């Protein structure tokens, strides 16, 4: 025996890539995800902006949920053309806009829920 410790296995893949978490206050933040198993996340912009590009991502489970908050700021989400977007949000002196192209028979659903207070949320391709 050599007395050396046995080799440890490599760490398991992280689930962090399956979600996006973004917070911007008085500033801007840009994120991208290319995970084949996007599950959702949260984005908050307070007097700032968050841009999230999911055009290279996929939804393996059929549905993902993103929670958004825009207060005097903006959240911009870009999704692939084959995703169906469902908006469950409340604009208060602001706007939540779904500018995506509607796919035919979209089995991949992104639910965007949250609030825009004197700010805006835009989802597009």
Phi and psi in radians as a Rosetta constraint file:
Dihedral C 1 N 2 CA 2 C 2 CIRCULARHARMONIC -1.564 0.35
Dihedral N 2 CA 2 C 2 N 3 CIRCULARHARMONIC -0.256 0.35
Dihedral C 2 N 3 CA 3 C 3 CIRCULARHARMONIC 1.457 0.35
Dihedral N 3 CA 3 C 3 N 4 CIRCULARHARMONIC 0.011 0.35
Dihedral C 3 N 4 CA 4 C 4 CIRCULARHARMONIC -1.479 0.35
Dihedral N 4 CA 4 C 4 N 5 CIRCULARHARMONIC 2.648 0.35
Dihedral C 4 N 5 CA 5 C 5 CIRCULARHARMONIC -1.215 0.35
Dihedral N 5 CA 5 C 5 N 6 CIRCULARHARMONIC 2.545 0.35
Dihedral C 5 N 6 CA 6 C 6 CIRCULARHARMONIC -1.105 0.35
Dihedral N 6 CA 6 C 6 N 7 CIRCULARHARMONIC 2.602 0.35
Dihedral C 6 N 7 CA 7 C 7 CIRCULARHARMONIC -1.131 0.35
Dihedral N 7 CA 7 C 7 N 8 CIRCULARHARMONIC 2.394 0.35
Dihedral C 7 N 8 CA 8 C 8 CIRCULARHARMONIC -1.558 0.35
Dihedral N 8 CA 8 C 8 N 9 CIRCULARHARMONIC 2.511 0.35
Dihedral C 8 N 9 CA 9 C 9 CIRCULARHARMONIC -1.211 0.35
Dihedral N 9 CA 9 C 9 N 10 CIRCULARHARMONIC 2.723 0.35
Dihedral C 9 N 10 CA 10 C 10 CIRCULARHARMONIC -1.128 0.35
Dihedral N 10 CA 10 C 10 N 11 CIRCULARHARMONIC 2.663 0.35
Dihedral C 10 N 11 CA 11 C 11 CIRCULARHARMONIC -1.124 0.35
Dihedral N 11 CA 11 C 11 N 12 CIRCULARHARMONIC 2.636 0.35
Dihedral C 11 N 12 CA 12 C 12 CIRCULARHARMONIC -1.152 0.35
Dihedral N 12 CA 12 C 12 N 13 CIRCULARHARMONIC 2.657 0.35
Dihedral C 12 N 13 CA 13 C 13 CIRCULARHARMONIC -0.997 0.35
Dihedral N 13 CA 13 C 13 N 14 CIRCULARHARMONIC 2.465 0.35
Dihedral C 13 N 14 CA 14 C 14 CIRCULARHARMONIC -1.388 0.35
Dihedral N 14 CA 14 C 14 N 15 CIRCULARHARMONIC 2.481 0.35
Dihedral C 14 N 15 CA 15 C 15 CIRCULARHARMONIC -1.499 0.35
Dihedral N 15 CA 15 C 15 N 16 CIRCULARHARMONIC -0.050 0.35
Dihedral C 15 N 16 CA 16 C 16 CIRCULARHARMONIC -1.014 0.35
Dihedral N 16 CA 16 C 16 N 17 CIRCULARHARMONIC -0.626 0.35
Dihedral C 16 N 17 CA 17 C 17 CIRCULARHARMONIC -1.183 0.35
Dihedral N 17 CA 17 C 17 N 18 CIRCULARHARMONIC -0.289 0.35
Dihedral C 17 N 18 CA 18 C 18 CIRCULARHARMONIC -1.408 0.35
Dihedral N 18 CA 18 C 18 N 19 CIRCULARHARMONIC -0.108 0.35
Dihedral C 18 N 19 CA 19 C 19 CIRCULARHARMONIC -2.442 0.35
Dihedral N 19 CA 19 C 19 N 20 CIRCULARHARMONIC 2.813 0.35
Dihedral C 19 N 20 CA 20 C 20 CIRCULARHARMONIC -2.164 0.35
Dihedral N 20 CA 20 C 20 N 21 CIRCULARHARMONIC 2.275 0.35
Dihedral C 20 N 21 CA 21 C 21 CIRCULARHARMONIC -2.204 0.35
Dihedral N 21 CA 21 C 21 N 22 CIRCULARHARMONIC 2.129 0.35
Dihedral C 21 N 22 CA 22 C 22 CIRCULARHARMONIC -2.410 0.35
Dihedral N 22 CA 22 C 22 N 23 CIRCULARHARMONIC 2.369 0.35
Dihedral C 22 N 23 CA 23 C 23 CIRCULARHARMONIC -2.443 0.35
Dihedral N 23 CA 23 C 23 N 24 CIRCULARHARMONIC 2.203 0.35
Dihedral C 23 N 24 CA 24 C 24 CIRCULARHARMONIC -2.345 0.35
Dihedral N 24 CA 24 C 24 N 25 CIRCULARHARMONIC 2.236 0.35
Dihedral C 24 N 25 CA 25 C 25 CIRCULARHARMONIC -2.275 0.35
Dihedral N 25 CA 25 C 25 N 26 CIRCULARHARMONIC 2.089 0.35
Dihedral C 25 N 26 CA 26 C 26 CIRCULARHARMONIC 1.000 0.35
Dihedral N 26 CA 26 C 26 N 27 CIRCULARHARMONIC 0.554 0.35
Dihedral C 26 N 27 CA 27 C 27 CIRCULARHARMONIC -2.892 0.35
Dihedral N 27 CA 27 C 27 N 28 CIRCULARHARMONIC -2.976 0.35
Dihedral C 27 N 28 CA 28 C 28 CIRCULARHARMONIC -2.255 0.35
Dihedral N 28 CA 28 C 28 N 29 CIRCULARHARMONIC 2.693 0.35
Dihedral C 28 N 29 CA 29 C 29 CIRCULARHARMONIC -2.546 0.35
Dihedral N 29 CA 29 C 29 N 30 CIRCULARHARMONIC 2.372 0.35
Dihedral C 29 N 30 CA 30 C 30 CIRCULARHARMONIC -2.200 0.35
Dihedral N 30 CA 30 C 30 N 31 CIRCULARHARMONIC 2.363 0.35
Dihedral C 30 N 31 CA 31 C 31 CIRCULARHARMONIC -2.335 0.35
Dihedral N 31 CA 31 C 31 N 32 CIRCULARHARMONIC 2.687 0.35
Dihedral C 31 N 32 CA 32 C 32 CIRCULARHARMONIC -2.332 0.35
Dihedral N 32 CA 32 C 32 N 33 CIRCULARHARMONIC 2.588 0.35
Dihedral C 32 N 33 CA 33 C 33 CIRCULARHARMONIC -2.431 0.35
Dihedral N 33 CA 33 C 33 N 34 CIRCULARHARMONIC 2.374 0.35
Dihedral C 33 N 34 CA 34 C 34 CIRCULARHARMONIC -2.149 0.35
Dihedral N 34 CA 34 C 34 N 35 CIRCULARHARMONIC 0.389 0.35
Dihedral C 34 N 35 CA 35 C 35 CIRCULARHARMONIC -1.178 0.35
Dihedral N 35 CA 35 C 35 N 36 CIRCULARHARMONIC 2.468 0.35
Dihedral C 35 N 36 CA 36 C 36 CIRCULARHARMONIC -1.377 0.35
Dihedral N 36 CA 36 C 36 N 37 CIRCULARHARMONIC -0.117 0.35
Dihedral C 36 N 37 CA 37 C 37 CIRCULARHARMONIC -2.268 0.35
Dihedral N 37 CA 37 C 37 N 38 CIRCULARHARMONIC 1.026 0.35
Dihedral C 37 N 38 CA 38 C 38 CIRCULARHARMONIC -1.193 0.35
Dihedral N 38 CA 38 C 38 N 39 CIRCULARHARMONIC 2.301 0.35
Dihedral C 38 N 39 CA 39 C 39 CIRCULARHARMONIC -2.002 0.35
Dihedral N 39 CA 39 C 39 N 40 CIRCULARHARMONIC -0.269 0.35
Dihedral C 39 N 40 CA 40 C 40 CIRCULARHARMONIC 2.352 0.35
Dihedral N 40 CA 40 C 40 N 41 CIRCULARHARMONIC -2.743 0.35
Dihedral C 40 N 41 CA 41 C 41 CIRCULARHARMONIC 2.749 0.35
Dihedral N 41 CA 41 C 41 N 42 CIRCULARHARMONIC -2.786 0.35
Dihedral C 41 N 42 CA 42 C 42 CIRCULARHARMONIC -2.549 0.35
Dihedral N 42 CA 42 C 42 N 43 CIRCULARHARMONIC 2.539 0.35
Dihedral C 42 N 43 CA 43 C 43 CIRCULARHARMONIC -2.399 0.35
Dihedral N 43 CA 43 C 43 N 44 CIRCULARHARMONIC 2.258 0.35
Dihedral C 43 N 44 CA 44 C 44 CIRCULARHARMONIC -2.295 0.35
Dihedral N 44 CA 44 C 44 N 45 CIRCULARHARMONIC 2.258 0.35
Dihedral C 44 N 45 CA 45 C 45 CIRCULARHARMONIC -2.233 0.35
Dihedral N 45 CA 45 C 45 N 46 CIRCULARHARMONIC 2.068 0.35
Dihedral C 45 N 46 CA 46 C 46 CIRCULARHARMONIC -2.086 0.35
Dihedral N 46 CA 46 C 46 N 47 CIRCULARHARMONIC 1.911 0.35
Dihedral C 46 N 47 CA 47 C 47 CIRCULARHARMONIC 0.898 0.35
Dihedral N 47 CA 47 C 47 N 48 CIRCULARHARMONIC 0.629 0.35
Dihedral C 47 N 48 CA 48 C 48 CIRCULARHARMONIC -2.739 0.35
Dihedral N 48 CA 48 C 48 N 49 CIRCULARHARMONIC -2.837 0.35
Dihedral C 48 N 49 CA 49 C 49 CIRCULARHARMONIC -2.520 0.35
Dihedral N 49 CA 49 C 49 N 50 CIRCULARHARMONIC 2.545 0.35
Dihedral C 49 N 50 CA 50 C 50 CIRCULARHARMONIC -2.162 0.35
Dihedral N 50 CA 50 C 50 N 51 CIRCULARHARMONIC 2.261 0.35
Dihedral C 50 N 51 CA 51 C 51 CIRCULARHARMONIC -2.085 0.35
Dihedral N 51 CA 51 C 51 N 52 CIRCULARHARMONIC 2.209 0.35
Dihedral C 51 N 52 CA 52 C 52 CIRCULARHARMONIC -2.225 0.35
Dihedral N 52 CA 52 C 52 N 53 CIRCULARHARMONIC 2.166 0.35
Dihedral C 52 N 53 CA 53 C 53 CIRCULARHARMONIC -1.870 0.35
Dihedral N 53 CA 53 C 53 N 54 CIRCULARHARMONIC 1.948 0.35
Dihedral C 53 N 54 CA 54 C 54 CIRCULARHARMONIC -1.939 0.35
Dihedral N 54 CA 54 C 54 N 55 CIRCULARHARMONIC 0.258 0.35
Dihedral C 54 N 55 CA 55 C 55 CIRCULARHARMONIC -1.117 0.35
Dihedral N 55 CA 55 C 55 N 56 CIRCULARHARMONIC -0.347 0.35
Dihedral C 55 N 56 CA 56 C 56 CIRCULARHARMONIC -1.769 0.35
Dihedral N 56 CA 56 C 56 N 57 CIRCULARHARMONIC 0.067 0.35
Dihedral C 56 N 57 CA 57 C 57 CIRCULARHARMONIC -1.616 0.35
Dihedral N 57 CA 57 C 57 N 58 CIRCULARHARMONIC 2.922 0.35
Dihedral C 57 N 58 CA 58 C 58 CIRCULARHARMONIC -2.342 0.35
Dihedral N 58 CA 58 C 58 N 59 CIRCULARHARMONIC 2.825 0.35
Dihedral C 58 N 59 CA 59 C 59 CIRCULARHARMONIC -2.046 0.35
Dihedral N 59 CA 59 C 59 N 60 CIRCULARHARMONIC 1.891 0.35
Dihedral C 59 N 60 CA 60 C 60 CIRCULARHARMONIC -1.389 0.35
Dihedral N 60 CA 60 C 60 N 61 CIRCULARHARMONIC -0.586 0.35
Dihedral C 60 N 61 CA 61 C 61 CIRCULARHARMONIC -1.509 0.35
Dihedral N 61 CA 61 C 61 N 62 CIRCULARHARMONIC -0.047 0.35
Dihedral C 61 N 62 CA 62 C 62 CIRCULARHARMONIC 1.665 0.35
Dihedral N 62 CA 62 C 62 N 63 CIRCULARHARMONIC -0.430 0.35
Dihedral C 62 N 63 CA 63 C 63 CIRCULARHARMONIC -2.623 0.35
Dihedral N 63 CA 63 C 63 N 64 CIRCULARHARMONIC 2.426 0.35
Dihedral C 63 N 64 CA 64 C 64 CIRCULARHARMONIC -2.354 0.35
Dihedral N 64 CA 64 C 64 N 65 CIRCULARHARMONIC 2.645 0.35
Dihedral C 64 N 65 CA 65 C 65 CIRCULARHARMONIC -2.185 0.35
Dihedral N 65 CA 65 C 65 N 66 CIRCULARHARMONIC 2.278 0.35
Dihedral C 65 N 66 CA 66 C 66 CIRCULARHARMONIC -2.109 0.35
Dihedral N 66 CA 66 C 66 N 67 CIRCULARHARMONIC 2.232 0.35
Dihedral C 66 N 67 CA 67 C 67 CIRCULARHARMONIC -1.711 0.35
Dihedral N 67 CA 67 C 67 N 68 CIRCULARHARMONIC 2.260 0.35
Dihedral C 67 N 68 CA 68 C 68 CIRCULARHARMONIC -2.195 0.35
Dihedral N 68 CA 68 C 68 N 69 CIRCULARHARMONIC 2.549 0.35
Dihedral C 68 N 69 CA 69 C 69 CIRCULARHARMONIC -2.408 0.35
Dihedral N 69 CA 69 C 69 N 70 CIRCULARHARMONIC 2.176 0.35
Dihedral C 69 N 70 CA 70 C 70 CIRCULARHARMONIC -2.233 0.35
Dihedral N 70 CA 70 C 70 N 71 CIRCULARHARMONIC 1.960 0.35
Dihedral C 70 N 71 CA 71 C 71 CIRCULARHARMONIC -2.110 0.35
Dihedral N 71 CA 71 C 71 N 72 CIRCULARHARMONIC 1.900 0.35
Dihedral C 71 N 72 CA 72 C 72 CIRCULARHARMONIC 0.955 0.35
Dihedral N 72 CA 72 C 72 N 73 CIRCULARHARMONIC 0.529 0.35
Dihedral C 72 N 73 CA 73 C 73 CIRCULARHARMONIC -2.624 0.35
Dihedral N 73 CA 73 C 73 N 74 CIRCULARHARMONIC -2.937 0.35
Dihedral C 73 N 74 CA 74 C 74 CIRCULARHARMONIC -2.465 0.35
Dihedral N 74 CA 74 C 74 N 75 CIRCULARHARMONIC 2.587 0.35
Dihedral C 74 N 75 CA 75 C 75 CIRCULARHARMONIC -2.143 0.35
Dihedral N 75 CA 75 C 75 N 76 CIRCULARHARMONIC 2.251 0.35
Dihedral C 75 N 76 CA 76 C 76 CIRCULARHARMONIC -2.142 0.35
Dihedral N 76 CA 76 C 76 N 77 CIRCULARHARMONIC 2.198 0.35
Dihedral C 76 N 77 CA 77 C 77 CIRCULARHARMONIC -2.160 0.35
Dihedral N 77 CA 77 C 77 N 78 CIRCULARHARMONIC 2.239 0.35
Dihedral C 77 N 78 CA 78 C 78 CIRCULARHARMONIC -1.933 0.35
Dihedral N 78 CA 78 C 78 N 79 CIRCULARHARMONIC 2.275 0.35
Dihedral C 78 N 79 CA 79 C 79 CIRCULARHARMONIC -2.208 0.35
Dihedral N 79 CA 79 C 79 N 80 CIRCULARHARMONIC 2.785 0.35
Dihedral C 79 N 80 CA 80 C 80 CIRCULARHARMONIC -1.120 0.35
Dihedral N 80 CA 80 C 80 N 81 CIRCULARHARMONIC 2.730 0.35
Dihedral C 80 N 81 CA 81 C 81 CIRCULARHARMONIC -1.173 0.35
Dihedral N 81 CA 81 C 81 N 82 CIRCULARHARMONIC -0.336 0.35
Dihedral C 81 N 82 CA 82 C 82 CIRCULARHARMONIC -1.622 0.35
Dihedral N 82 CA 82 C 82 N 83 CIRCULARHARMONIC 0.147 0.35
Dihedral C 82 N 83 CA 83 C 83 CIRCULARHARMONIC -1.649 0.35
Dihedral N 83 CA 83 C 83 N 84 CIRCULARHARMONIC 2.467 0.35
Dihedral C 83 N 84 CA 84 C 84 CIRCULARHARMONIC -1.689 0.35
Dihedral N 84 CA 84 C 84 N 85 CIRCULARHARMONIC 2.276 0.35
Dihedral C 84 N 85 CA 85 C 85 CIRCULARHARMONIC -1.815 0.35
Dihedral N 85 CA 85 C 85 N 86 CIRCULARHARMONIC 2.304 0.35
Dihedral C 85 N 86 CA 86 C 86 CIRCULARHARMONIC -2.068 0.35
Dihedral N 86 CA 86 C 86 N 87 CIRCULARHARMONIC 2.099 0.35
Dihedral C 86 N 87 CA 87 C 87 CIRCULARHARMONIC -1.732 0.35
Dihedral N 87 CA 87 C 87 N 88 CIRCULARHARMONIC 2.200 0.35
Dihedral C 87 N 88 CA 88 C 88 CIRCULARHARMONIC -2.208 0.35
Dihedral N 88 CA 88 C 88 N 89 CIRCULARHARMONIC 1.176 0.35
Dihedral C 88 N 89 CA 89 C 89 CIRCULARHARMONIC -2.275 0.35
Dihedral N 89 CA 89 C 89 N 90 CIRCULARHARMONIC 2.903 0.35
Dihedral C 89 N 90 CA 90 C 90 CIRCULARHARMONIC -2.178 0.35
Dihedral N 90 CA 90 C 90 N 91 CIRCULARHARMONIC 1.986 0.35
Dihedral C 90 N 91 CA 91 C 91 CIRCULARHARMONIC -1.566 0.35
Dihedral N 91 CA 91 C 91 N 92 CIRCULARHARMONIC 2.293 0.35
Dihedral C 91 N 92 CA 92 C 92 CIRCULARHARMONIC -2.150 0.35
Dihedral N 92 CA 92 C 92 N 93 CIRCULARHARMONIC 1.845 0.35
Dihedral C 92 N 93 CA 93 C 93 CIRCULARHARMONIC 0.942 0.35
Dihedral N 93 CA 93 C 93 N 94 CIRCULARHARMONIC 0.595 0.35
Dihedral C 93 N 94 CA 94 C 94 CIRCULARHARMONIC -2.614 0.35
Dihedral N 94 CA 94 C 94 N 95 CIRCULARHARMONIC -2.796 0.35
Dihedral C 94 N 95 CA 95 C 95 CIRCULARHARMONIC -2.584 0.35
Dihedral N 95 CA 95 C 95 N 96 CIRCULARHARMONIC 2.549 0.35
Dihedral C 95 N 96 CA 96 C 96 CIRCULARHARMONIC -2.217 0.35
Dihedral N 96 CA 96 C 96 N 97 CIRCULARHARMONIC 1.983 0.35
Dihedral C 96 N 97 CA 97 C 97 CIRCULARHARMONIC -2.088 0.35
Dihedral N 97 CA 97 C 97 N 98 CIRCULARHARMONIC 2.262 0.35
Dihedral C 97 N 98 CA 98 C 98 CIRCULARHARMONIC -1.793 0.35
Dihedral N 98 CA 98 C 98 N 99 CIRCULARHARMONIC 1.845 0.35
Dihedral C 98 N 99 CA 99 C 99 CIRCULARHARMONIC -1.873 0.35
Dihedral N 99 CA 99 C 99 N 100 CIRCULARHARMONIC 0.386 0.35
Dihedral C 99 N 100 CA 100 C 100 CIRCULARHARMONIC -1.392 0.35
Dihedral N 100 CA 100 C 100 N 101 CIRCULARHARMONIC 2.755 0.35
Dihedral C 100 N 101 CA 101 C 101 CIRCULARHARMONIC -1.455 0.35
Dihedral N 101 CA 101 C 101 N 102 CIRCULARHARMONIC 2.297 0.35
Dihedral C 101 N 102 CA 102 C 102 CIRCULARHARMONIC -1.340 0.35
Dihedral N 102 CA 102 C 102 N 103 CIRCULARHARMONIC 2.077 0.35
Dihedral C 102 N 103 CA 103 C 103 CIRCULARHARMONIC -1.339 0.35
Dihedral N 103 CA 103 C 103 N 104 CIRCULARHARMONIC 2.741 0.35
Dihedral C 103 N 104 CA 104 C 104 CIRCULARHARMONIC -1.532 0.35
Dihedral N 104 CA 104 C 104 N 105 CIRCULARHARMONIC 2.129 0.35
Dihedral C 104 N 105 CA 105 C 105 CIRCULARHARMONIC 1.140 0.35
Dihedral N 105 CA 105 C 105 N 106 CIRCULARHARMONIC 0.730 0.35
Dihedral C 105 N 106 CA 106 C 106 CIRCULARHARMONIC -1.143 0.35
Dihedral N 106 CA 106 C 106 N 107 CIRCULARHARMONIC 1.977 0.35
Dihedral C 106 N 107 CA 107 C 107 CIRCULARHARMONIC -1.564 0.35
Dihedral N 107 CA 107 C 107 N 108 CIRCULARHARMONIC -0.226 0.35
Dihedral C 107 N 108 CA 108 C 108 CIRCULARHARMONIC -1.780 0.35
Dihedral N 108 CA 108 C 108 N 109 CIRCULARHARMONIC 2.088 0.35
Dihedral C 108 N 109 CA 109 C 109 CIRCULARHARMONIC -2.067 0.35
Dihedral N 109 CA 109 C 109 N 110 CIRCULARHARMONIC 2.262 0.35
Dihedral C 109 N 110 CA 110 C 110 CIRCULARHARMONIC -1.940 0.35
Dihedral N 110 CA 110 C 110 N 111 CIRCULARHARMONIC 2.060 0.35
Dihedral C 110 N 111 CA 111 C 111 CIRCULARHARMONIC -1.677 0.35
Dihedral N 111 CA 111 C 111 N 112 CIRCULARHARMONIC 2.140 0.35
Dihedral C 111 N 112 CA 112 C 112 CIRCULARHARMONIC -1.924 0.35
Dihedral N 112 CA 112 C 112 N 113 CIRCULARHARMONIC 2.018 0.35
Dihedral C 112 N 113 CA 113 C 113 CIRCULARHARMONIC -2.229 0.35
Dihedral N 113 CA 113 C 113 N 114 CIRCULARHARMONIC 2.594 0.35
Dihedral C 113 N 114 CA 114 C 114 CIRCULARHARMONIC 2.671 0.35
Dihedral N 114 CA 114 C 114 N 115 CIRCULARHARMONIC -2.639 0.35
Dihedral C 114 N 115 CA 115 C 115 CIRCULARHARMONIC -2.518 0.35
Dihedral N 115 CA 115 C 115 N 116 CIRCULARHARMONIC 2.549 0.35
Dihedral C 115 N 116 CA 116 C 116 CIRCULARHARMONIC -2.197 0.35
Dihedral N 116 CA 116 C 116 N 117 CIRCULARHARMONIC 1.921 0.35
Dihedral C 116 N 117 CA 117 C 117 CIRCULARHARMONIC -1.908 0.35
Dihedral N 117 CA 117 C 117 N 118 CIRCULARHARMONIC 1.903 0.35
Dihedral C 117 N 118 CA 118 C 118 CIRCULARHARMONIC 0.917 0.35
Dihedral N 118 CA 118 C 118 N 119 CIRCULARHARMONIC 0.575 0.35
Dihedral C 118 N 119 CA 119 C 119 CIRCULARHARMONIC -2.545 0.35
Dihedral N 119 CA 119 C 119 N 120 CIRCULARHARMONIC -2.935 0.35
Dihedral C 119 N 120 CA 120 C 120 CIRCULARHARMONIC -2.537 0.35
Dihedral N 120 CA 120 C 120 N 121 CIRCULARHARMONIC 2.615 0.35
Dihedral C 120 N 121 CA 121 C 121 CIRCULARHARMONIC -2.208 0.35
Dihedral N 121 CA 121 C 121 N 122 CIRCULARHARMONIC 2.235 0.35
Dihedral C 121 N 122 CA 122 C 122 CIRCULARHARMONIC -2.242 0.35
Dihedral N 122 CA 122 C 122 N 123 CIRCULARHARMONIC 2.246 0.35
Dihedral C 122 N 123 CA 123 C 123 CIRCULARHARMONIC -2.011 0.35
Dihedral N 123 CA 123 C 123 N 124 CIRCULARHARMONIC 2.265 0.35
Dihedral C 123 N 124 CA 124 C 124 CIRCULARHARMONIC -2.645 0.35
Dihedral N 124 CA 124 C 124 N 125 CIRCULARHARMONIC 3.073 0.35
